[in-house]
Amino acid sequence: MFSKALFKQSCKANGILWGIITFAVCFMLASVMIISGNGNMSTMKNGISHTIVESTLQSEMKGRAINYYLTVSEALEGFDTAFLTAYQESLSQGAEQEVAQQNALGAGLGALNDFVNKKATESGFALPTEENPTGSVEYQELQGLVFEVININPTGLMNPDSGVPANFDALYESWGFAAPRYDLANIVDANREEYRLEYSQKNSSIFLAGNMTSDTNIDNIVKTLENFDISREDYINLTYKDESGDDVSMFTGETGIKYINSLANTAIVTFNARVAYEVANGKEYEVAAKEILGDMSASFLTNLPEDVSNALMELGGMDLYGMIVGSMFYKMAGLLLPIIYMIMCANNLIAGQVDSGSMAYVLSTSTKRKQVVFTQAVFLIGSLFVMFCLATVTSFICLACVDGAMVTLTFGQLALLNLGAFLTLFAMSGICFFASCFFNRGKHSMSVGGGLNMFFLVATMLGLFGSSVLPSVVRLKALNFFNYVSLISLFDVTSILSGTLTFLWKWAILIVVGVVFYVVGSIKFKKKDLPL
């Protein structure tokens, strides 16, 4: 079945071409992997991701700060009203001042509790039940906001140990802020509105800063940023410059608390100023507040056209290195030269020799047709296999040389990409080999086998611009049609890089296509009449 002499002859005839093509493929692969791995691509992608993340987080925190401020202001207004009403009623009923104050404080705290339950019900938060005594996480956050922020100063009103919510002085002081104390000493005599608003602004900002820098919230935030490949370490390394010009963490630790507190205070001041301006110009408070809150809590992506915003989101979460190495090189540029080699070699192995008459000399010896066709098929498949074995070694060396922090491509994925490229060429070479066996003229063989395979390659290039590999801003959906008419589409790079197993059944089709064309071509060659 196998002829060593014929195999050596094929090696001599096609060895130089194979060597040049193999060197060129390995050189291009190394250049692409090294340049894209150590260039500015990952930096650009990370810059986009970090910009999107920072903008989104800042907008989210501004929105939360304003909502916290409005919630605390409303809660404290209700507290003051209930306190004053109960205090006056107790005095009118002849109660001692100290007793009246204690009754008033109890009424105020009860009003806060009623406010929390009402607000939670309106927002759809699960209240405490026998099965869940603490209520939902959202309910706990609302309750913590209202009762922790108020931190009542009981001086001159009642005993500090008589049931007032826990004192958070030590915690606030550890953050570098003066301990907030909601002063009740002048609640009966003074106009409290200005004081309430100032207190709400200051202390809802402090609460937000402490809440957003807790380990639990940091874990939750990082989990929502998985699409942008933002790890906990990346999140901690989002920085800003402090007063001394040093880069410090923006959203974690003591520097994060100070940054978020300042961000929240600024947002509340801006919100109040803008609402006051709109109200002064005749707009209703509720309408103005809703519009301005929506505007201030919108990230820069929200203000962009939807297509551009979606494209930036896609780009921020895209594996650019994997796209260039996998989709750009292995599926297109890396196949071009091997396809040229495959077309020329397949033609030279059978049809070229029949056309030139040298096949007559081969068959005039003891070499049978089945030996000829089997040996030439082994040479073609083997040369492609060795070519991609060398490409695999080259790619492994290059991946080891690039900055691992900049790429997500693994050695396992790289091995699958090389294997997928080989199987694709195996199927395409089967078509070329069949054409070489079918036709007696080299020009016919190259026209059919080579033309069909070049069509597949061009269709793949056009189909790339319509596939989900590219961001939607540069994607032309109509061109996705070409992906359905190209055999190379069965080389599913996206599946390999995403870790799914969809590529396996597509590989099976490539193997079947290659085997069928090699077998049918061999049978045709053995049975056809040769112009010898």
N, C-alpha and C positions, 0 to 999 in steps of 0.2 A: 504493500500500500504506500510506503514512503520511500522516496528515492534520494539518498544522500547526495549523489552527484548533481541531480537536478536542483536540490536545495542550495548547494554551494554555488551553482551557476546563477541562481536567483539572487543570492546574497551579493555576488560580484556585480551583477547587472544593476542592482538597486541599492547597494550599500552606501554609495556616496550620497545619493539623494536622501536616503533615510538618515544618514549622519547629519547632513545639513539641516534637515527639517527638525530632527530631535534637538539639536543644539539651539536652533532658533526658538523652539517652543519653550525649552527650559530657561533660556535667557529672558524671553518675554515674561514668563511666569515669575521669575526671580525679580525682575524689574518692577512688575506690577505690585507684587506683595511687599517688597521692601519700601518702595516709594509711597504707596498708599498707607502702609502700616506705620511708617515713621514720619509722614508728612503732616500737613495741617488739617487733613480731612476729619480725623477724630476730634481734634481741637475745635473745628468749626461745628461739628455735630453736637459736641458737649456744650459749646457756647450757646447754641440754639436751645438745647434742652434746658440748660440752666436759666436762660433768659425767660423761657416759658414758665418754668417752675417758680422762679422768683416772682414773676409778675402775678401768676395765679395765686401763690401763697399770700403775697402782699394784699391783693385785692380781697381775698377771702378774709384775711385778718381785719382789714378796714371795715368790711361789711359786718363781721362779728362784733367789732368794737362799737360800731354805731348801734347795732341791735342790743348789745349789752347795756349801752348807755341809756337807750330809750326804755328798756325793760326795768333797769334799776331806778330811773327817774320816776316812772309810773308807780313802781312798788313803794318807793319812799314817800311819794305823795299820798298814797293810800295809807301808809303807816302813820304819817303825820295827822291826817284827817281822823283816823280811828283813835289815835292817842289823845288828840285834843278833845274830841267829842266825849270819850270816856272820862277824861280828867275833869272836864267841866260838869258832867253828870254826877260824878262822885262827890265833887265839892258841893254841888247844889243839894245833894242828899245828906250833907252834914259830915262827910267823911274827913278824917284828918288828911293833911296835905301829903304825908308820906304814903298813906294808904291809897289816896287818890292817884298818886304817881305810879304805884305798883299796879293798880287796876288798869291805868292807862297804858302802861307798858305791856301788860298781858293782852289788852285789846289790840295794840299795835302789832304785836307778834302774830296774833290770830289773823289779823288782816293780811299780813305778809303770807301766811300759810294759805289763806283763801285765794290770794292773788296767784300764788304758784300753781295751785290746783286748777284755777280757772284758765290760766295761760297755757298750762300743759294740755288741758282738755281741748282748747281752741286749736292748738298746734298738733293734736293727735298723738301726744305722748302718753305712754301707758303709765297710769297712776299706780301707787303701791296697792297690792292685794295680799291675801293670805298666802297665796302660792308664791308671790314675788313681792316681799315686804319693802324692797327698795325702789320698785318701779323701774321704768326703762332707763337706759343710759342718758337719754335726752332729758328725762325728768330729773335725774340726779344732778345733771349739769345746771339746769334751771334753778333747782333748789339751792345748790351750792352757790350759784351766782347771787341770789337774793339774800341768803342768810349769812354767807361769809363776807360779802361786801359791806353789809350794814354794820357789823362789828360794833355794837352799841357801846357808848361810853356811859356807864351807870353812875358816874360821880354825882352825888347829891340827890340821886333819885332812888336808888335801891342797893341792896347788898349784891356785890359782883357774883356771889355764889348762888344766886337764887333762880337760876335757869336761863340766864342770858346766853345766846349762842357763843360758842368757843371763841376765845380771844386769839387772833392771828398775828399779834404784834411781833413775836419772834420770827415768824416766817417772813413777814414783810420786811423786817429789819435786815434779815439775812440776804434779801434781794437788793438792799441798798436804798430802800424807800422808808420814809417816815410812816409809822404805823397808822392806818386810817382809823378814825374813831368817829362814829356818827353821833354828834353832840346833841343832847336833848335838853341842855340846861336852859336854853332860851326858846324852846318850842312854843311856849304859851304866849310870849310877848312879841316876838319878832316875825317879820315876813320871811318865810323859809325858802321861797322859790329859788332865789339866786344861790343860796347855800346848797340846796338839794342838787341843783344842776352841776355846780362846781364839784361837789362831793361825788356825784355819779360819774362825772367825766374822769376824775382822778382815779377812783377806785375800781371802776369797771375796766379801765385800762390795765391796772395792776393785776386784776383777776385774770384777764385775758392772757397777759404775759406769763403768769404762773401756770395757767391751764395749758397753753400751747407748748410750753417747754417741759411738760411732764413726760416721763418715759413712755407712759401708755399712749399719749397723744402723738408723740414722735413716731412710735411704732405704727400707729394707724395712718399717719401722714405718709410715711415711707412706703407702706403697703399700697397706697393709692398712686404712688409714683413709679410703680413697677414698669409701666408701659414706656417710661422714659429712661429705663435702665439706671435709675437713681437709687443707689444703695444707702444704708444708714450712714456710712462713712462719707458718701458724696453729699448727703443732706447736711451733715455736720460741717462739711467744708464749704458750704455756701457762706460767703463772708462779706463783710463791709469794713471800711476803715474807721477806727475809733478816733477819739480826740487826739491821740498821740501818733496817728497815722499808721498804726498796725492793723493787719488783717485779722479780724476776730469773727467768731461764728455769728451768723445772722439770726438763727432761729433756735439755738440750743445754749444751755448754760447761762451764766450770769450775764454775759454780753448779749445773748439772745433775749433775755428778759428785758434788759434796758432798751434794746432795739425795738422790740414789739410794743413795749410801753410807750415809747416815743412815737412810733407809727400810729398807735391807737389814739393817743392824745391829739396828734395832728389831724387825724381823720375826723375826730369828733368836733374839733374847733372849726375845721373847714365845712363840715356838714351843717353846723349851727349857723355859720355865717351865710352860707348859700341859701339855707331855708329862710333865714330872716330877710334876705334880699328879695326872694321870690314872694314872700308874704307881704312885704312892703309894697310890692308892685301888683298886688291884688290877687295873688294865687292863694287858694286855701292851703292851710298848713299840712293837712293829711296828704293832699295831692303832691305838694312840693316835696315833702319828706320822702314819699315813696319814689318819686322820680329821681331825686338826688341820691338816695340810698342805692338804687339800681345802677346809677351811673358810676358811683364811687366804688362799688363792689365788683365792677366789671373789669376783667383783665384786658390787656392790650389786644389779645386775640379776639375778644368779644367785639372790639371796635373795628376789626378788620373785616373785609368782605368774607363771606362764609367759605368760598373756595380757597382763598388765600390762608385763612385761619386753619382749615382742615389740612391743607398742604403742609403748613408749618408744624402742626401736631404730628402728622405722619413722619415728616423729616426728623423731628425731634426724637421719635421713638424708633427710627429706622437703623438697621445695622448696615451702615454704609460700606464698611470693609467687606462684610460678607456679600453684599450686593455686587461690589466691583470684582472681587475674586471669583465668586460663584457664577453670577448671572452674566457679567460682562466678559470675563476671561474664559472660564471653563465651558460656558454654553455658547460662546460666539467667537471671540478673538482667538482663543486657544484651540478651537476646532478648525479654523480656516486653513492653516498650513498642513495639519494632518489630513484634511480632506483632499487637498491638492496632491499630497503624496499618495493617498489611498487611490485616487482616480488614476493617476499615472501608473502606479505599480500594478493595480488590478488589470489595467489594459495591457501592460507589458508582459504579464505572466501568461495570458492565454491568447487573447485576440491579436495582440501585437505580434506574437510569434507566428500565429496562423497567417496573418496578413503579410509578414515578411518572408514566410516560407521556412523559417527555422524550425517550426514545429515538425516538419517532415523529417528532419534529421533526428529530432528527439524520438519520434515514434518509429523510426527505422531501426532503432536499437531494441534491446529487450524491454525497454520501458513501456508499460501499458498505459492506456488512456486513464484508467482509474488511479494509477500511481501519479501521473502528471497532475491531474486535477486535485488529488488529495494533497500532494506535496506543495503545490502552489497555494492552496487554501491555507495550509499550515503556516507557510512563510508569511502570507499577508496578515493573518490573524496574529501570529507570533511577533512580527515586527511592530505592529500596533501595540501589542501588550507590553513589549519591552520598552517602547517609547514612553508609555504612561507609567511604567515602573520607575523610569528615570525621572519623569516629571513629579512623581510622588515623593521620591527622595529629595528632589530640589525644593518642593513645596514645604516639606517637613523642616529642612534646614532654614528656609526663609522664615517660617512661622516662629522658629526658635529664636531668630535674630530680631524680630520686631518687638516693640514694647507691648508686653502682655496686658498692661492696663488699658491700652488703647483699642484692643480688638477682643471680640467674643468668639471668634472662630477657633474650634478645637482641632486637635490632630485627628480625632475620629471623624469629624465632619469633613476634614480635608481628604482623608483616605476615601470616604464615600464619594466625594466630588470627582476624584481621579478615577475611581471605579465606574462611576456613572458616565464619565466622558468616554472611557474605553468601550463600555457596552453600547453607547450611542454610535460610536465609530464602527463597532462590530456589526451592528444592524445595517448601517449605511454602506460598509464595505461589502456586505452580502449582496446588496443591490448592484454595486459595481462589478463584483465577481460574476454575478449572474449575467449581466450585460456582456462581459468579456467572453463568457462561455457561449452565449447565445449567438453573438455576431461574429462573422469572419473578418470584418473590416475594423481596424482600430478606430477609425473616425466615427463609425456607428456606435461602437462600444462606449467611447468617451462622450459622445453626444447624449446618449440615453442615460447611462449610469452617472456620468459626471454632471450632466445637465440637471438631472433630477435631484442629486445631492446638493448642488449649488443653489437650486431653488429652495430646498429645505433651509439652508443657511441664511439666505436672504430673507425668507419668510420669517425666520426666527428673529432676525434683526429688526424687521418692521413690527413684528408682534410684541417685541419688548416695549415699544412705546405705547402699547395699548394694555399692557399687563399691570398687575398690582405691584410689581417690583418698583416701579417709578412712582414718585409722589403724584397726587392727583393734579397738581398745578401744571405738570408737563405731560400728563397722560392723555393720549388720544384714544378713546374707547373703541372707535371704529376700527382701529388697527389690530385690535385683539383677535379679529377674524383670522389673521395669518397664523396665530398659534394653533388653530385647529387643522391647518393643512401642512404642518411641518412635523416630520418624524422626530426632530430634535426636542419638541415640546414634551416628549415622554421622559426626557431628562429633567426631572422635577427638582431643581435646585432649592426652591422655596421650602419644599417638604423636608429636605435634608437639613437645611439650616434651622428650621423651626422645631426639629426633633420629632416630627410625625413619621408614620410608616407608609404614607401614601405612595412614596416613590417605589416601593417594592413591586407592586403589581404593574407599574409602568415599566420597570426594569424587565419584568417577566415578558412583557410584550416585545421589548427590544430584542431579547434573547431569542424568542420564537421567530421574529422577523428575520434575524440574522441567520439562524439555523435553516429556516425554510429556503431562503434565497441561495445559500451555499449548497444545500442538498439538491434543489431543483436545477441550479446551474450545473452542478457536477453531472447529474443524470442527462441533461441536455447535451453536454459536451461529449459524453461517452456514446451517445446514440446518433449524433448528427453526422452528416456527410461533410468531410473536410476537403477543401480544395488543395490537395497535396500533389 
